[in-house]
Amino acid sequence: MPIERRRFLATGAAAFGAAAVALPSIARGAMKFGTVSVRFNWTMKGEFTPFVVAREKGFYRDAGIDVQLNPGTSGTVAVQSVAGGHDHFGYLPSVQLIEGISKQQMPVKAVAECGHTTGMCWASRPDVPLTGPKSLEGRRVSISPASTFFQVWNSFAKEFNIDQSKVQVVGADPSARVGLFLDGRVDVMADIFYANDFVILQSKMPQHKLNLFRLSDAKTQFDPLGYVLVTRDELIQKEPAMVKAFTGATIRGLAYTNDHPDEAAEMMVKAPENQLAPDVVRGQVHNLLQLINAKPAVGKNQPGDWTRSLKILQTAGVIERALDHTSYYTNAFVS
């Protein structure tokens, strides 16, 4: 029987406990590999379009897979879900994978690198210039304690000689920060993502072209490796054919999105899981194209990207010690 649909309710590692049940072997049914689940780090958005494309174009079906796309609540919960055997794969930024392996020795690895950077960026209204890191001085800046940028903020400020006493950090909840920005109570949104929040923010202020600063454009690139496809070491060892089939189908979806972005965006717009406005989805997919890891081979883990990410996170104190970069990924399943 295919693996039963599960509703993942855990909010932290403790929810799994030491007695977490290992994922059953992949069911064999009408599809060679049965139902295979992937847990996202958030609710459906344009950044997840390659998975919808792979499903709608039949790439998963061709690989013998009945795919199950599961929304999530964070990258941390997504990687915990995979490590605990609740989902076969996870799709999340590299930051949470690196933390899980470095801090908790989670038995997981990235089997595909899907984005060179996370796309972390800042946005401001036209009357608030964003010319570089020093632009934050003298401003009210949104940096939510739950954000990725919050984890590297102190290190970033030191790297670019920002006087933190001149920055009024507004630690608003993610659900409230947009309202604060729209009301003018925040000058700069410094904890958002180019292919997600930035598009949503711009859609709420169509009469203005927002200023944009991407961390990857700083003189010292300060944006870690982006989305990665993650699976459990146990599945790599015991179900390599399934891992290769799912990884290959997903990479086909990534490549198709890169080559046919307009068609891909319309697939996402029409997807039953989508709850975003069509223009938001199209904007997210458009911005996603600048983040996709398409060279030299789509989905192939690049040592330089991993080394950069590990250096950023160790310098920022997110991890105490970085392992060798090969401890975090494998290219065994990327053609």
N, C-alpha and C positions, 0 to 999 in steps of 0.2 A: 504494500500500500504506500502511496506517496506520503511524504512527511506531513503530519497534521499542521495546519495553520496555527501559529502561536501568537498570542498578543503579548508583546514584551513590555513589562511594567516596571522593570528595575530602574533605579536611578543612581546606582553606584555599585562598586565592586562587592560591597557587603551583601547586596541583594542576591548574588549568585551563591556565595558560601562555598565551603570546601566540598560540599556534596553535590555540586552541579552535575547533572547527568550529561554524559557525552552524547554528541549528536549521533543518531542512528545512521547506519550505512545508507547511502543514497538508494531510494526506492527504485525498483525496476517495474515499469508499467508500459503504457503506450509509448512513452518516451524512454529512450535508452537509460537516461540518468534520472528520470522522474522529476519531482519538484525540487528546485534549487532556489534558496532564498538569499536575498541580499538586503542588508540593513543600511539605510542611509543615515546621515548625521542630522537630517532635518526633514521637514515636510517637503512635499514635491515642489520643485522649482526648476528653472531653466538649466541649471548646472547638471541636472540628472537626465537631460534629454538623451544622451547616448544610450541609456538603458531602455528607454521607451522606443527609440529607433530600432535597437537590436531586436526588441520584441515584435514591433509592428512590421518590420522588414523580414521577419522569419529567421533571423540569424540564430536565435536560441533554439527555435524548432529544428533548424537544420543540424544543430549540434546535439540534438536529442534531449533537450532541456525544456521543462515547463517552468518558466521563471516566475518567481514571486517577489514583487517589489514592495519592501516594507519601509514605511516612513519612520523617522527617528526623532530624538529630542536633543542629541548632542553627539559630537565625535567620540567623547569619552564613553558614553553608553553604547555606541555602535561597536567600538572595538571590544568592549567588555562582552557584548552579546556574542560576538564571534569567538572570542577566547573561551567563553563559558559554554560553547556548543549550542547556542540558541539559534544561530543563523550560520549558513555556510560561508557567506561573504559579507564584507562590510565595505562601504564607500565613504571615505572620510579624509579630512586633511591629514597630512603626514605628522603634524604636531602631536596629535593624540596617539598615533601609532608609536611614535618615538618615545613618548612618555610611558606608554604601557609596557614597552619592551625594556626600556632603560631603568624604570623605577620598580616595576612589578614582575619583570621577567615573564610577561605574557607570552604564551606559545603561539605567536602569530607572525606573519610576514606579509609584505606587500608583493603581489605577483604582477602588478602593472603600475607604472607611473603615468597618471592621466593628465596632470597639470604641472608645468614647470614651477609655477608660483601659486600662492593662495589667492592672489588678487587683493590683498589687504590694501585699503586706500582711505583717503580722507575726502570729505566734501564740505563745501561752504557756499553761501549765497554769493552772488556776483560782487557785492560790496565788501566782501571779506577775502582779500588776496590769499592765494595758496601758492607760494613760489618755492617752498622748501621747508625743511624741518623747523627752522627758526620762526616760521609763520605762526606757530602755535603760541609764541610768547605774547602776552597781553590779551589772550583770548579765553573765552569760556569753551572748554573742549569736552565733548562726550567721550568718555573711556569707561565703558561698563566693566565692572569686576568680573563679569562672566565672559568677556570677550578675549579673543586670541591676542589682540594688541595689548591688553592689560598685562599679559604675562611677560611681554618684552618691553614694556614702556620705560622702565627705569634704565635698562640697558640701551634702549634707543636714544633716550635723552642724553645719556653719557656719551654715546658714539657721536652724536651730532651737536654736542655742546649746547644743549637747550637748558636754560635756567628754569628749573621746575617751579621756583618760587614765583615766576611770572606767568605760570599757566594755571588757570582755575579749572581743575579737573572736576567734571560733573559725572559722578558715578551712577548714572541712572540705570534702572532696569531696562533691558532691551525693548520691552513692550511700551515703555514711556518715552524713550529717547527721540523717536521721530516727532512726536507731538511737541517736545521741547524745542526741537530744531525749527519746526514750522511756525511756532509761536515767537521765535526770535530769542528764546532764553538760552540757547546754545549757539555759539558762533561756528564751531567746526565739529563735524561728525568724524571722529578719528578711529573708529572701531568697526568699520563696515567693509564690505567686499564688492569689488568691481562688477562681478557677474551676478550679484544678488541684490544686496541692500541699496547700492548706488542707483540701480535702475528703478527700484521701487520709490526711492526718495525723489528722483528726478520726475517720475510720473505724477507725484503729488504737488510738484511745483512746475507745471508745464510752461508757465509764462516766463520762467527764468532758466538760463543755462547755468547749472551749478559749476563752480570751480572744482577741479579734481587734482589730487596728488596721490600717486601710487607709490607704495614703499619700494617696489621693484625699480623705480626710476631714480631713487636716491643714489648719490655718488658711490656709496657703499651699499650695494643691494641688500636690503634688510627684510626680505620677504622669503619665508621658508618654502620648501617644496609644497605643491598644492595637493589636489585629490589623488589618492592611491586606492587601488583595489586590494583588499586584505582578505586573507583566509587563515585558517588554523593549521599549524604544523602537522597535526594528525591527518588532516585531509590531504595535504601535500604528499605525505608518506603512503597513506592507504588508498586514496582515491585520485591518483595523479591524472588519470584519463578524464575524469569529471572536471578537475581543476583546469586542465588544459582546454577542454571544450568550452567551459564557461568563460574563461579568460579570453580565449580567441573570439568568441561571439561578441563579448563586450567591447573588445578592441575594434572589431568590425563596425560596431555601432558608433564608437568614438571617431573612427576614420570617416564614416559616412556623414556624421554630423559636421565634421571639419570640411568635407568636400561639397556637401549639399545643405548648407545652414538654413536656407529658407524653407526647404522641404522638411527638414528636421524640426524646425520651430513649429510648423503647422501640425506635425504629428504630436508634439507636446501640447499644443493648444487644445487639440481634440482628445487627448488622453483622458480617460475617466477619472484618473487620480488628480488631474490639474484643477486647482482652485484659484489660480492667478488670472488677471486680466490678459487678454491676448497680446496687447502691446508690451506689457511687462515681460511676458515670456519671450517674445521676439527680441526685446532689448537684452535680456539675460543671455540668450543664445548668441547674439551678435558679439557681446563682450566676452563670452566664453571662448570664442575663437582665438582670442589673443593669449589665452592661458593654456590651451591644449598642447600636450607634448606630442607633436607630430613628426619631429625630426630628431635623430636620423631614422628612427623606426617608431611608428605609433605604439605607445604604451611601454616602450623599453625603459627600464630604470637607468637613469644617468648618474654615474658615480659623483660627478661634480655637483649635481643638484642635492644629493644626499649629504655630501661633505659640507656644503654651504649651510644646509638646514641644521645639521648637528652643531656646527660652530655657533650659529645664531642662538640656538636654544641653550647650549652650554654657557655661553657668555652671559646670556640673560638670566641664568640660574634656574631655568625651567627643568633642566636635568643636571645632576651633579657630575656625571661622567658619561662621555659618549663612547659607545662600543665601536668596533670597526664597522664602517658603513655597510659592509656585506652582511652584517647580522640582522639588518632590518628589511632586506628584500631578496628576491631571487628573480632572475630572468629566464628561468628554465621553462616557463610556459608562454613566453612571448616569441613569436616567429620572427 
